[in-house]
Amino acid sequence: MSVINILIAEDQSMVLGALAALLSMEEDFKIVGLACNGKDALAQIKIGAPDIVLTDIEMPQMTGLELAQQVRAWNNKTRIIVLTTFARSGYLRRALDAGVNGYLLKDAPSESLAAAIRKVHAGGRVIDPQLAVDAWSEADPLTERERQVLRLAGQGKSSGEIAEMLFLSEGTVRNYLSEAMSKLGAGNRIEAGRIAHDKGWL
């Protein structure tokens, strides 16, 4: 029996511990790393290159989707499964674009998770079926730059602060915000951020 080396990235320590304990009960699984944010996970992956990375989406310092993009840029061996509470089709589309191999919800039965890990390790792909249907019902209208600007605006950053952080002019930042608001049918940046977040586009 070949052993599947797994790294888990999850910012909620209780969930992280529970997942590690649960998966450790499987004879063919070995937990080789635990990380509470995306940057820590990436550092561990670069050192150990696990077979499977099981990651949440929303984490400090680097999201699970950003983690997936980074790993895909230089490592084709490690396969990535997103395990999240967010049943949002926008997240799934972005996850697939980032090169993930699986997308499951945290309320799935534990035996389904174990089976999914084995299938992905064998070269397959596992996607929550209802989300797979919903993901193509509404396309994400935002560009990556509009997404960045909206995310920072949602954190309370001013246009000037965003411009400085992204090395843009303040006028360019306002243009991105205006475009995003127009695409989302929002009256202001706060409403635009809420809509994009609810859709899984942020």
C-alpha positions as CSV (number, residue, x, y, z in Angstrom):
1,M,0.0,0.0,0.0
2,S,1.5,3.3,-1.1
3,V,1.3,6.1,1.5
4,I,-0.2,9.5,0.5
5,N,1.6,12.4,2.1
6,I,-0.8,15.2,3.0
7,L,-0.3,18.8,4.1
8,I,-3.3,20.6,5.6
9,A,-3.7,24.4,5.4
10,E,-6.5,25.8,7.6
11,D,-6.6,29.0,9.7
12,Q,-9.0,27.7,12.3
13,S,-6.9,25.7,14.7
14,M,-9.7,23.4,16.0
15,V,-10.7,22.5,12.4
16,L,-7.0,22.0,11.5
17,G,-6.5,19.6,14.5
18,A,-9.7,17.7,13.7
19,L,-8.8,17.2,10.1
20,A,-5.4,16.0,11.0
21,A,-6.8,13.6,13.6
22,L,-9.5,12.3,11.2
23,L,-7.2,11.7,8.2
24,S,-4.5,10.1,10.4
25,M,-6.9,7.3,11.1
26,E,-6.6,6.2,7.4
27,E,-3.8,3.6,7.0
28,D,-2.6,5.0,3.7
29,F,-2.5,8.7,4.8
30,K,0.4,10.4,6.5
31,I,0.1,14.0,7.6
32,V,3.4,15.7,6.8
33,G,2.6,19.3,7.5
34,L,0.1,21.7,9.2
35,A,-0.2,25.4,8.3
36,C,-2.5,28.1,9.6
37,N,-2.0,30.4,6.6
38,G,-1.1,30.2,2.9
39,K,2.5,31.6,3.2
40,D,3.4,29.0,5.8
41,A,1.9,26.3,3.7
42,L,3.8,27.4,0.6
43,A,7.1,27.4,2.5
44,Q,6.4,23.8,3.7
45,I,5.5,22.7,0.2
46,K,8.7,24.0,-1.2
47,I,10.7,22.0,1.3
48,G,8.7,18.8,1.3
49,A,6.5,18.6,-1.9
50,P,3.6,16.6,-0.4
51,D,1.4,14.5,-2.6
52,I,-1.7,16.3,-1.6
53,V,-2.4,19.8,-0.2
54,L,-5.8,20.1,1.5
55,T,-6.5,23.8,1.8
56,D,-9.2,26.2,2.9
57,I,-9.9,29.3,0.7
58,E,-10.0,32.3,3.1
59,M,-6.8,32.4,5.2
60,P,-4.5,35.1,6.4
61,Q,-1.5,36.3,4.4
62,M,-2.3,34.1,1.3
63,T,-5.6,32.6,0.3
64,G,-6.0,29.0,-0.7
65,L,-6.5,30.1,-4.3
66,E,-3.4,32.2,-4.3
67,L,-1.5,29.2,-2.8
68,A,-2.8,27.0,-5.6
69,Q,-1.6,29.5,-8.2
70,Q,1.9,29.7,-6.6
71,V,2.2,25.9,-6.4
72,R,1.1,25.4,-10.0
73,A,3.6,27.9,-11.2
74,W,6.6,25.6,-10.2
75,N,5.3,22.2,-9.0
76,N,3.3,19.8,-11.0
77,K,3.7,16.9,-8.6
78,T,1.6,18.2,-5.7
79,R,-2.1,18.0,-6.2
80,I,-4.5,20.5,-4.5
81,I,-7.9,19.9,-2.9
82,V,-9.9,22.9,-1.7
83,L,-12.0,22.1,1.4
84,T,-14.3,25.0,2.3
85,T,-17.6,26.2,3.8
86,F,-18.1,28.5,0.8
87,A,-20.7,27.0,-1.6
88,R,-20.2,29.8,-4.1
89,S,-19.9,29.0,-7.8
90,G,-17.5,32.0,-8.3
91,Y,-15.0,30.4,-5.9
92,L,-15.1,27.1,-7.8
93,R,-14.5,28.8,-11.2
94,R,-11.5,30.6,-9.8
95,A,-10.2,27.5,-8.1
96,L,-10.3,25.6,-11.3
97,D,-8.6,28.4,-13.1
98,A,-5.9,28.2,-10.4
99,G,-5.4,24.6,-11.2
100,V,-6.9,22.8,-8.2
101,N,-7.7,19.1,-8.5
102,G,-10.6,18.9,-6.1
103,Y,-13.2,21.2,-4.5
104,L,-15.3,19.9,-1.6
105,L,-17.5,21.4,1.1
106,K,-16.7,20.9,4.8
107,D,-20.1,19.4,5.5
108,A,-19.3,16.4,3.2
109,P,-19.0,13.0,5.1
110,S,-15.5,12.1,6.2
111,E,-15.5,9.0,4.1
112,S,-16.2,11.2,1.0
113,L,-13.1,13.3,1.8
114,A,-10.9,10.2,2.2
115,A,-12.2,8.8,-1.1
116,A,-11.7,12.2,-2.8
117,I,-8.0,12.3,-1.6
118,R,-7.4,8.9,-3.0
119,K,-9.0,9.7,-6.3
120,V,-7.1,13.0,-6.7
121,H,-3.9,11.2,-5.8
122,A,-4.5,8.7,-8.5
123,G,-4.8,11.5,-11.1
124,G,-8.6,12.2,-11.0
125,R,-10.5,15.3,-10.2
126,V,-13.3,15.6,-7.6
127,I,-15.8,18.5,-7.7
128,D,-18.9,19.0,-5.6
129,P,-21.6,18.1,-8.3
130,Q,-24.1,20.9,-7.5
131,L,-21.4,23.5,-7.5
132,A,-20.1,22.2,-10.8
133,V,-23.5,22.9,-12.3
134,D,-23.8,26.3,-10.7
135,A,-20.3,27.5,-11.6
136,W,-21.2,28.0,-15.3
137,S,-24.5,29.7,-14.7
138,E,-23.0,33.2,-14.0
139,A,-19.6,34.3,-15.2
140,D,-17.2,36.4,-13.1
141,P,-17.1,39.9,-14.7
142,L,-14.2,41.3,-12.7
143,T,-10.6,41.5,-13.9
144,E,-7.9,40.4,-11.5
145,R,-6.9,44.1,-10.9
146,E,-10.5,45.1,-10.2
147,R,-10.7,42.3,-7.7
148,Q,-7.5,43.4,-6.0
149,V,-8.7,47.0,-5.7
150,L,-12.1,46.0,-4.4
151,R,-10.6,43.7,-1.8
152,L,-8.4,46.5,-0.5
153,A,-11.2,49.0,-0.5
154,G,-13.3,46.5,1.5
155,Q,-10.5,46.5,4.1
156,G,-11.0,50.2,4.5
157,K,-8.1,51.4,2.4
158,S,-8.5,54.8,0.7
159,S,-7.9,55.3,-3.0
160,G,-4.5,56.8,-2.2
161,E,-3.5,54.0,0.0
162,I,-4.5,51.4,-2.6
163,A,-2.6,53.3,-5.3
164,E,0.5,53.2,-3.2
165,M,0.2,49.5,-2.4
166,L,-0.4,48.5,-6.0
167,F,2.0,51.0,-7.6
168,L,-0.8,52.7,-9.5
169,S,-1.9,56.3,-9.8
170,E,-4.9,57.3,-7.6
171,G,-6.9,58.1,-10.8
172,T,-6.3,54.6,-12.1
173,V,-7.5,53.1,-8.8
174,R,-10.7,55.2,-9.0
175,N,-11.2,54.0,-12.6
176,Y,-10.9,50.4,-11.5
177,L,-13.4,50.9,-8.7
178,S,-15.8,52.7,-11.0
179,E,-15.5,49.8,-13.6
180,A,-16.1,47.2,-10.9
181,M,-19.2,49.1,-9.5
182,S,-20.6,49.5,-13.0
183,K,-20.2,45.8,-13.8
184,L,-21.8,44.7,-10.5
185,G,-24.6,47.3,-10.6
186,A,-23.5,48.7,-7.3
187,G,-24.0,52.3,-6.0
188,N,-20.7,52.5,-4.1
189,R,-17.5,50.5,-3.4
190,I,-18.8,48.9,-0.2
191,E,-21.9,47.5,-2.0
192,A,-19.6,46.4,-4.9
193,G,-17.4,44.5,-2.5
194,R,-20.4,42.9,-0.7
195,I,-21.8,41.7,-4.0
196,A,-18.5,40.4,-5.3
197,H,-17.8,38.6,-2.0
198,D,-21.3,37.0,-1.9
199,K,-20.8,35.7,-5.4
200,G,-17.4,34.3,-4.6
201,W,-15.7,36.6,-7.0
202,L,-13.6,38.4,-4.4
